[in-house]
Amino acid sequence: MKLPRRQFLHLTVAATTLPALSSIALAVNYPTRPVHLVVGYPPGLAPDIIARLVGAPLSERLGRPVVIDNRPGAGSNLGTEFVATAAPDGYTLLLVTSSNAFNATIYDNLTFNFLRDIAPVAYIDLAPFVLAVNPAARQKLFPNSSPMLRPIRARSTWLPPAWAPRPMFSGSCST
């Protein structure tokens, strides 16, 4: 196939200017509209309070409103399903709690796959858990238990560990 001279020149000019044009193209600033932070619990519970404490500074940093969207029900599966089926554009976020991990293993008929459909963005809070088991049932339940699963001596009073979070603020609220 013989390439005409004029067509060859057009292709050459296009090939040389294309890299220059791509460096000039600017991406759209994020965000251009409000960001929705979905909480799978009703207002007033700990995840909602954490979302509101995080949402205010995030709104100031992004320069756009962060809307706290409470979608309670089904052990937080309704809110998780809403985010999993939302457009993956970064404008719908989910406040994930430990119940999301539990629900992924408990429920067989979820319409979403938590590990595939939800991607982590930021770490907000730490909530340690303790599993209490009868010592006689330990080997039956955990035959290959790790050294981390060691008995904890019972205490009459519970004291928070040294790394426990301290209150973030104090004061009074008037309505």
FENLINVEN-V439405 format. One record per pair of residues at least 4 apart in sequence whose C-alpha atoms are under 7 Angstrom apart, sorted by sequence separation. I is the first residue (numbers start at 1). J is the second residue. D is the distance in Angstrom with one decimal. If there is no record, write none. Layout:
[[I:J:D] [I:J:D]]
This chain:
[[3:7:6.8] [4:8:6.2] [5:9:6.3] [6:10:6.3] [7:11:6.2] [8:12:6.2] [9:13:6.1] [10:14:6.1] [11:15:6.0] [12:16:6.3] [13:17:6.1] [14:18:5.9] [17:21:6.2] [18:22:6.3] [19:23:6.6] [20:24:6.7] [21:25:6.4] [41:45:7.0] [44:48:6.0] [45:49:6.3] [46:50:6.1] [47:51:6.1] [48:52:6.2] [49:53:6.2] [50:54:6.1] [51:55:5.7] [52:56:6.4] [54:58:6.2] [55:59:5.9] [56:60:6.5] [57:61:6.2] [58:62:6.0] [59:63:5.8] [72:76:5.8] [73:77:6.7] [74:78:6.1] [76:80:6.4] [77:81:5.9] [78:82:6.2] [79:83:6.4] [80:84:6.0] [81:85:6.1] [82:86:6.1] [96:100:6.3] [98:102:6.5] [99:103:5.9] [100:104:6.3] [101:105:6.9] [102:106:6.1] [103:107:5.7] [113:117:5.7] [114:118:5.6] [133:137:6.8] [134:138:6.5] [137:141:6.1] [138:142:5.7] [139:143:4.8] [145:149:6.3] [160:164:6.0] [3:8:6.4] [43:48:5.6] [44:49:6.3] [59:64:5.5] [73:78:5.7] [112:117:6.7] [133:138:6.4] [41:47:7.0] [59:65:5.1] [72:78:6.6] [41:48:6.8] [59:66:5.2] [71:78:6.4] [72:79:6.6] [39:47:6.8] [71:79:5.0] [39:48:6.3] [83:92:6.3] [83:93:6.7] [104:114:6.4] [55:66:5.7] [83:94:6.5] [80:94:6.9] [52:68:6.9] [51:68:6.9] [43:70:6.6] [42:70:5.8] [84:112:6.6] [37:66:6.7] [41:70:6.1] [42:71:6.9] [34:64:5.6] [35:65:6.5] [36:66:5.8] [37:67:6.0] [38:68:6.1] [39:69:6.1] [40:70:6.0] [41:71:6.1] [42:72:5.2] [31:62:7.0] [33:64:6.7] [34:65:5.0] [35:66:4.8] [36:67:4.8] [37:68:5.0] [38:69:4.6] [39:70:4.8] [40:71:4.9] [41:72:4.2] [81:112:6.4] [34:66:5.8] [35:67:6.1] [36:68:6.1] [37:69:5.8] [38:70:5.8] [39:71:6.0] [40:72:4.6] [31:64:6.9] [34:67:6.9] [36:69:6.3] [38:71:6.8] [40:73:6.9] [84:117:5.4] [84:118:6.2] [41:76:6.1] [40:76:4.1] [40:77:6.9] [40:78:6.7] [40:79:4.6] [39:79:6.4] [40:80:6.8] [38:79:6.3] [36:91:6.0] [37:92:6.1] [38:93:5.9] [39:94:6.2] [35:91:4.6] [36:92:4.8] [37:93:4.7] [38:94:4.8] [39:95:5.4] [35:92:6.1] [36:93:6.0] [37:94:5.6] [38:95:6.2] [37:95:6.8]]
